[in-house]
């Protein structure tokens, strides 16, 4: 139990102390657990995430007045890397916000876990270090409350559920 609480406590301390700073290279910024290979949590740094390749989505969001360029890893690459098998991703943010994302969204819409906004790493104070981004402009049917609630920011962990 302590091993699951410790990353959250560290993240909360980091939020308080480093809220305006982007994540540092060696910091664990994401934990993926649940139905993953070996059933053991996988901790990832920004370097680990970037090593999986990147994709860019340029879109407006309900939280930005103009189009923004988001760069991040495809969620499909994260799932493949961790051997994740499931139907739902339970995403938890540093502020304890939780969203549920059907795994079907990932392939169907090319959802990314963004770590850069307009070429700059995102600090916690501006939706970082990680932000679930859908291609709202390319697929106008996604401009609904359902998809907006799935677009969690300040992402800290993803649990893969059946």
Secondary structure as GFF3:
##gff-version 3
##sequence-region A 1 162
A	DSSP	alpha_helix	2	18	.	.	.	ID=ss1
A	DSSP	beta_strand	28	34	.	.	.	ID=ss2
A	DSSP	three_ten_helix	37	39	.	.	.	ID=ss3
A	DSSP	beta_strand	42	45	.	.	.	ID=ss4
A	DSSP	alpha_helix	46	50	.	.	.	ID=ss5
A	DSSP	beta_strand	55	59	.	.	.	ID=ss6
A	DSSP	beta_strand	68	74	.	.	.	ID=ss7
A	DSSP	alpha_helix	75	82	.	.	.	ID=ss8
A	DSSP	beta_strand	88	93	.	.	.	ID=ss9
A	DSSP	beta_strand	98	102	.	.	.	ID=ss10
A	DSSP	alpha_helix	103	109	.	.	.	ID=ss11
A	DSSP	beta_strand	112	117	.	.	.	ID=ss12
A	DSSP	beta_strand	120	121	.	.	.	ID=ss13
A	DSSP	three_ten_helix	124	126	.	.	.	ID=ss14
A	DSSP	beta_strand	131	133	.	.	.	ID=ss15
A	DSSP	three_ten_helix	140	142	.	.	.	ID=ss16
A	DSSP	alpha_helix	145	150	.	.	.	ID=ss17
A	DSSP	beta_strand	155	161	.	.	.	ID=ss18
###
